Amino acid sequence: MDTETDNEFQNQAITALDNRLMDATWSNYIDKKQLLIMYAEAKTILRHPTPNRKLNAMAKSLFDTSVRVARCLVIEAPEAKVTLSKGREIELDALVLYAQAEKELKQLHMIAFQKR
């Protein structure tokens, strides 16, 4: 897979999420509504960065993970389930990524609501 193709799949997944996954249908254990919530929370923080760099970094991680989940589920091409990371191809698994996104959301909330 080349970088251009990888970026195109990412952009298609972002577009699907921005359109609230309207045309997306899937029959697995991933909660579409919760995925949209995770994506929206992360995107909001990224659009309005905070002085808390840890919170911004966690939002970026959650955003990327949410996009990868959508990429696996929305794009039918088998190549969409592979991404590049540091020049290496990595297979994406929607269920594993969704579980990771749930953990990241909890961490994001813990960071956001920490008393200083």
C-alpha positions as CSV (number, residue, x, y, z in Angstrom):
1,M,0.0,0.0,0.0
2,D,1.2,3.5,-0.8
3,T,0.8,6.6,1.3
4,E,-1.6,8.2,-1.1
5,T,-4.0,5.2,-1.0
6,D,-3.8,5.1,2.8
7,N,-4.6,8.8,3.0
8,E,-7.5,8.3,0.6
9,F,-9.0,5.6,2.8
10,Q,-8.5,7.8,5.9
11,N,-10.3,10.7,4.2
12,Q,-13.2,8.5,3.1
13,A,-13.6,7.3,6.7
14,I,-13.5,10.9,8.0
15,T,-16.1,11.9,5.5
16,A,-18.4,9.0,6.6
17,L,-18.0,10.0,10.2
18,D,-18.7,13.7,9.4
19,N,-21.9,12.5,7.6
20,R,-22.8,10.7,10.8
21,L,-22.3,7.3,9.1
22,M,-25.7,7.8,7.4
23,D,-25.2,5.2,4.6
24,A,-23.1,2.8,6.7
25,T,-24.6,-0.4,7.9
26,W,-22.9,-3.2,9.7
27,S,-24.0,-6.1,11.8
28,N,-21.4,-6.5,14.5
29,Y,-21.0,-5.5,18.1
30,I,-19.7,-1.9,17.5
31,D,-22.1,0.7,18.7
32,K,-22.4,3.3,15.8
33,K,-23.8,6.0,18.1
34,Q,-20.9,5.6,20.6
35,L,-18.4,5.6,17.8
36,L,-19.8,8.9,16.6
37,I,-19.7,10.3,20.2
38,M,-16.0,9.4,20.5
39,Y,-15.2,10.9,17.2
40,A,-17.1,14.1,17.9
41,E,-15.5,14.6,21.3
42,A,-12.0,14.1,19.9
43,K,-12.6,16.3,17.0
44,T,-14.0,19.1,19.2
45,I,-10.8,19.1,21.3
46,L,-8.6,19.1,18.2
47,R,-10.5,22.0,16.7
48,H,-10.1,24.0,20.0
49,P,-6.8,22.9,21.5
50,T,-6.4,23.3,25.2
51,P,-3.3,24.3,27.2
52,N,-3.3,20.7,28.4
53,R,-0.9,18.9,26.0
54,K,-1.8,15.5,27.4
55,L,-5.5,16.1,26.7
56,N,-4.7,17.3,23.1
57,A,-2.5,14.2,22.5
58,M,-5.2,11.8,23.9
59,A,-7.8,13.6,21.7
60,K,-5.6,13.0,18.6
61,S,-5.2,9.4,19.5
62,L,-8.9,8.9,20.0
63,F,-9.6,10.7,16.7
64,D,-7.2,8.5,14.8
65,T,-8.6,5.3,16.4
66,S,-12.2,6.3,15.7
67,V,-11.3,7.0,12.0
68,R,-9.6,3.6,11.7
69,V,-12.7,1.8,13.2
70,A,-14.9,3.6,10.6
71,R,-12.4,2.8,7.9
72,C,-12.7,-1.0,8.6
73,L,-16.5,-0.9,8.7
74,V,-17.5,1.6,6.1
75,I,-15.1,1.0,3.2
76,E,-15.7,-2.3,1.5
77,A,-12.3,-2.6,-0.2
78,P,-10.2,-5.2,1.6
79,E,-7.2,-2.9,1.2
80,A,-8.9,-0.4,3.6
81,K,-8.3,-2.8,6.4
82,V,-4.5,-2.3,6.1
83,T,-2.7,1.0,7.0
84,L,0.8,2.3,7.0
85,S,2.6,3.0,10.2
86,K,6.3,4.1,10.0
87,G,6.5,2.6,6.6
88,R,5.1,-0.8,7.6
89,E,1.7,-2.3,6.7
90,I,-0.5,-3.1,9.6
91,E,-3.8,-5.0,9.5
92,L,-6.7,-3.2,11.2
93,D,-9.3,-5.1,13.3
94,A,-12.5,-3.0,14.0
95,L,-13.3,-4.8,17.2
96,V,-9.8,-4.4,18.7
97,L,-9.7,-0.8,17.6
98,Y,-13.1,-0.1,19.0
99,A,-12.1,-1.5,22.4
100,Q,-9.0,0.7,22.2
101,A,-11.1,3.7,21.4
102,E,-13.3,3.0,24.5
103,K,-10.2,3.0,26.7
104,E,-8.9,6.2,25.1
105,L,-12.2,7.9,25.7
106,K,-12.1,7.0,29.4
107,Q,-8.5,8.3,29.6
108,L,-9.6,11.5,27.8
109,H,-12.3,12.0,30.4
110,M,-9.9,11.3,33.3
111,I,-7.4,13.9,32.0
112,A,-10.1,16.4,31.2
113,F,-11.7,16.2,34.6
114,Q,-8.5,16.0,36.7
115,K,-8.3,18.5,39.4
116,R,-5.2,20.7,39.1
